Amino acid sequence: MNKNRLKILIPNATSARNIGDAAMLDSLISLVKNSFKNPKIVIHSNEPELYPSTIAHRIEKTLYYWAAFSTENKPLRVFRIAWVFIAYFLIIFNIHITLSKELSKLIEDYKDADLIIFVGGGYFRSKTGLTQSVHLLLLLSMFWYAGLCRSKKIIAPISFGPFAHKWQELLTARAIKNFEVVSVREKISFDKLKKNRIRNLILAADHGLLQKKSSTKKKNLKSQIKLGFTVRNWLANPYGRSFELHFIEAIKHLSSKYNLIVQPIIQVHAPLHPQEDDSLATTRVIKELNKSSIQVNRVKKIKNVDHAKKIYADVDLLLGMRMHSNILAATQGTPFLAISYEHKSEGISKYLGMEKYCIKCEKVNKENLYELLVDVYKNRNDLKNKLLSSVKAIQINETQKWNKILSQY
């Protein structure tokens, strides 16, 4: 293996529209480039055209995106999804059949890589329903194809679960069982994978925490509190509407006690995927806040990772439902109150020593949310120093850890 031109495949990058995922990819690429001289990096991504071509030698579609989202033709989608799985078994049984040019090229990238590194994230999870099961199987296909290759395989810090069915958890664990390194970003996922007897399992920080502090200087308005918020479109959940009402009322209550400026922030703007698009819920919250005498700034749509860091550095505190909004806020020393919709948010908050300031969605009411917001505000200076210290220590330890891991390959 020629380390001067190591061929590295990152096969599971998501869309640049998801700023949290983009931050993790950015950190991973930095680690790789610092560990290897002139690596040849190929990235498979959802919506590859949204990433700058300068970040890698080549950027292609993921197997998942090629099959399910790169065409609007439904019969063609079904055909492509079927071929992703058929081609996998053809390789296992050494049967040579001509595949489509695009699919062949993607599979060849797996075979050609010296090292396959899966970017971190909260991908291993599922909900009930056939569509969700197909989603999980397509996701796992990328790990199955990697498993067919002789190249070394590393998984950057992920979350594992929750799953709708036990078979999904078992199948997912089996797909990554023989990888050289499987890293998870919180203890809950670590314990789940340990029970599934995953070897080479390590606990590591979310790669979003490796982002550097922005050089932007905060505008200091001593008489006012600038509260940023991120909120997901959660109406599909049984308690979704109730949650939003409590969310709004807590902000209103805070405004009645303090001189408040509210800064709405849209971290994920994905019109084609309403469940993942923060715009819808953010608009509803703004509409209700505008009925009061609260000063609400114009909404800020995050464009990229650097833009996100500047925005989170500029608020006094953050009420964050997007996990990576809290992570990026932490890298800027901005205190946050995290609203957890899955165990990954609880795990990350605990990792930062902020478990007191993390509350589950289903437990939110206007009283406890308000009380926690006041607590964050009153202790904001101590929390800022605590976060900056914690993040600095994490960055030093994690950089050393990953340099050591990558140097083995």
Secondary structure, DSSP 8 states (H G I E B T S, - for coil): --GGG-EEEEEEE--TTBHHHHHHHHHHHHHHHHHSSS-EEEEEESSGGGS-GGGSSEEEE-HHHHHHTS---HHHHHHHHHHHHHHHHHHHTT------HHHHHHHHHHHH-SEEEE--EEEE---SSHHHHHHHHHHHHHHHHHHTSSSEEEEEEEEE---SSHHHHHHHHHHTTT-SEEEESSHHHHHHHHHTT-SSEEE---GGGG-----------TT-EEEEEE----TTSTTHHHHHHHHHHHHHHHHHHS-EEEEEEE-B--TT-GGG-HHHHHHHHHHHHTTTT-EE---EE--SHHHHHHHHHTSSEEEESSHHHHHHHHHTT--EEEEESSHHHHHHHHHTT-GGGEEEGGG--HHHHHHHHHHHHHTHHHHHHHHHHHHHHHHHHHHHHHHHHHHT-
